[in-house]
Amino acid sequence: MGGGTFAIQTRNTAPNPYSQQGPGLSSAWSCPPVRFTCALHNPPNHCLTDRHCPRGKKCCRTFCGRKCLSNLKPGQ
């Protein structure tokens, strides 16, 4: 009986499999860090990749699910 191998990743900082990184896909800004998360088991995602967002916005992890965010700095 051949034994299969598998891995379980338990870190919260796991890479996003939906991220769009690579040649020509990087942007000038990155998503803000998420310090707290909601208690929902499966929070709603309004996007999965930056391509699901309008021009100028990125699909970022938020407090509760993923949302399209713009790079607005305080005071703009």
CNS distance restraints for C-alpha pairs under 8 A (distance, minus, plus):
assign (resid   9 and name CA) (resid  14 and name CA) 7.39 0.50 0.50
assign (resid  10 and name CA) (resid  14 and name CA) 7.93 0.50 0.50
assign (resid  18 and name CA) (resid  48 and name CA) 6.14 0.50 0.50
assign (resid  18 and name CA) (resid  49 and name CA) 5.66 0.50 0.50
assign (resid  19 and name CA) (resid  49 and name CA) 5.99 0.50 0.50
assign (resid  19 and name CA) (resid  50 and name CA) 7.67 0.50 0.50
assign (resid  20 and name CA) (resid  25 and name CA) 6.04 0.50 0.50
assign (resid  20 and name CA) (resid  26 and name CA) 7.40 0.50 0.50
assign (resid  20 and name CA) (resid  49 and name CA) 6.79 0.50 0.50
assign (resid  20 and name CA) (resid  50 and name CA) 7.10 0.50 0.50
assign (resid  21 and name CA) (resid  25 and name CA) 5.42 0.50 0.50
assign (resid  21 and name CA) (resid  26 and name CA) 5.77 0.50 0.50
assign (resid  22 and name CA) (resid  26 and name CA) 6.61 0.50 0.50
assign (resid  29 and name CA) (resid  71 and name CA) 7.20 0.50 0.50
assign (resid  31 and name CA) (resid  58 and name CA) 7.40 0.50 0.50
assign (resid  31 and name CA) (resid  60 and name CA) 5.57 0.50 0.50
assign (resid  31 and name CA) (resid  61 and name CA) 7.53 0.50 0.50
assign (resid  31 and name CA) (resid  69 and name CA) 7.99 0.50 0.50
assign (resid  32 and name CA) (resid  60 and name CA) 7.77 0.50 0.50
assign (resid  34 and name CA) (resid  61 and name CA) 6.93 0.50 0.50
assign (resid  34 and name CA) (resid  62 and name CA) 6.09 0.50 0.50
assign (resid  34 and name CA) (resid  63 and name CA) 6.35 0.50 0.50
assign (resid  35 and name CA) (resid  63 and name CA) 7.79 0.50 0.50
assign (resid  36 and name CA) (resid  63 and name CA) 6.05 0.50 0.50
assign (resid  37 and name CA) (resid  62 and name CA) 7.62 0.50 0.50
assign (resid  37 and name CA) (resid  63 and name CA) 4.71 0.50 0.50
assign (resid  37 and name CA) (resid  64 and name CA) 5.88 0.50 0.50
assign (resid  38 and name CA) (resid  43 and name CA) 7.80 0.50 0.50
assign (resid  38 and name CA) (resid  63 and name CA) 6.00 0.50 0.50
assign (resid  38 and name CA) (resid  64 and name CA) 5.20 0.50 0.50
assign (resid  40 and name CA) (resid  64 and name CA) 7.67 0.50 0.50
assign (resid  43 and name CA) (resid  64 and name CA) 5.72 0.50 0.50
assign (resid  43 and name CA) (resid  65 and name CA) 4.88 0.50 0.50
assign (resid  44 and name CA) (resid  64 and name CA) 7.21 0.50 0.50
assign (resid  44 and name CA) (resid  65 and name CA) 5.15 0.50 0.50
assign (resid  44 and name CA) (resid  66 and name CA) 7.21 0.50 0.50
assign (resid  45 and name CA) (resid  65 and name CA) 4.84 0.50 0.50
assign (resid  45 and name CA) (resid  66 and name CA) 4.60 0.50 0.50
assign (resid  45 and name CA) (resid  67 and name CA) 6.41 0.50 0.50
assign (resid  46 and name CA) (resid  65 and name CA) 7.50 0.50 0.50
assign (resid  46 and name CA) (resid  66 and name CA) 5.83 0.50 0.50
assign (resid  46 and name CA) (resid  67 and name CA) 5.11 0.50 0.50
assign (resid  46 and name CA) (resid  68 and name CA) 7.19 0.50 0.50
assign (resid  47 and name CA) (resid  52 and name CA) 5.50 0.50 0.50
assign (resid  47 and name CA) (resid  53 and name CA) 6.87 0.50 0.50
assign (resid  47 and name CA) (resid  59 and name CA) 5.94 0.50 0.50
assign (resid  47 and name CA) (resid  66 and name CA) 5.98 0.50 0.50
assign (resid  47 and name CA) (resid  67 and name CA) 5.80 0.50 0.50
assign (resid  47 and name CA) (resid  68 and name CA) 6.69 0.50 0.50
assign (resid  48 and name CA) (resid  52 and name CA) 6.69 0.50 0.50
assign (resid  48 and name CA) (resid  59 and name CA) 6.48 0.50 0.50
assign (resid  48 and name CA) (resid  66 and name CA) 6.98 0.50 0.50
assign (resid  49 and name CA) (resid  53 and name CA) 7.50 0.50 0.50
assign (resid  49 and name CA) (resid  58 and name CA) 7.63 0.50 0.50
assign (resid  49 and name CA) (resid  59 and name CA) 5.49 0.50 0.50
assign (resid  50 and name CA) (resid  57 and name CA) 7.14 0.50 0.50
assign (resid  50 and name CA) (resid  58 and name CA) 4.82 0.50 0.50
assign (resid  50 and name CA) (resid  59 and name CA) 4.77 0.50 0.50
assign (resid  50 and name CA) (resid  68 and name CA) 7.62 0.50 0.50
assign (resid  52 and name CA) (resid  59 and name CA) 7.38 0.50 0.50
assign (resid  53 and name CA) (resid  57 and name CA) 5.87 0.50 0.50
assign (resid  53 and name CA) (resid  58 and name CA) 6.23 0.50 0.50
assign (resid  53 and name CA) (resid  59 and name CA) 6.45 0.50 0.50
assign (resid  53 and name CA) (resid  68 and name CA) 5.60 0.50 0.50
assign (resid  54 and name CA) (resid  68 and name CA) 7.81 0.50 0.50
assign (resid  56 and name CA) (resid  70 and name CA) 6.37 0.50 0.50
assign (resid  56 and name CA) (resid  71 and name CA) 7.81 0.50 0.50
assign (resid  57 and name CA) (resid  68 and name CA) 5.74 0.50 0.50
assign (resid  57 and name CA) (resid  69 and name CA) 5.19 0.50 0.50
assign (resid  57 and name CA) (resid  70 and name CA) 4.47 0.50 0.50
assign (resid  57 and name CA) (resid  71 and name CA) 7.07 0.50 0.50
assign (resid  58 and name CA) (resid  67 and name CA) 7.95 0.50 0.50
assign (resid  58 and name CA) (resid  68 and name CA) 5.21 0.50 0.50
assign (resid  58 and name CA) (resid  69 and name CA) 5.37 0.50 0.50
assign (resid  58 and name CA) (resid  70 and name CA) 6.48 0.50 0.50
assign (resid  59 and name CA) (resid  66 and name CA) 6.33 0.50 0.50
assign (resid  59 and name CA) (resid  67 and name CA) 5.43 0.50 0.50
assign (resid  59 and name CA) (resid  68 and name CA) 4.45 0.50 0.50
assign (resid  59 and name CA) (resid  69 and name CA) 6.37 0.50 0.50
assign (resid  60 and name CA) (resid  66 and name CA) 5.35 0.50 0.50
assign (resid  60 and name CA) (resid  67 and name CA) 5.59 0.50 0.50
assign (resid  60 and name CA) (resid  68 and name CA) 6.22 0.50 0.50
assign (resid  60 and name CA) (resid  69 and name CA) 6.55 0.50 0.50
assign (resid  61 and name CA) (resid  65 and name CA) 6.00 0.50 0.50
assign (resid  61 and name CA) (resid  66 and name CA) 4.41 0.50 0.50
assign (resid  61 and name CA) (resid  67 and name CA) 6.61 0.50 0.50
assign (resid  62 and name CA) (resid  66 and name CA) 5.54 0.50 0.50
assign (resid  62 and name CA) (resid  67 and name CA) 6.65 0.50 0.50
assign (resid  72 and name CA) (resid  76 and name CA) 6.21 0.50 0.50
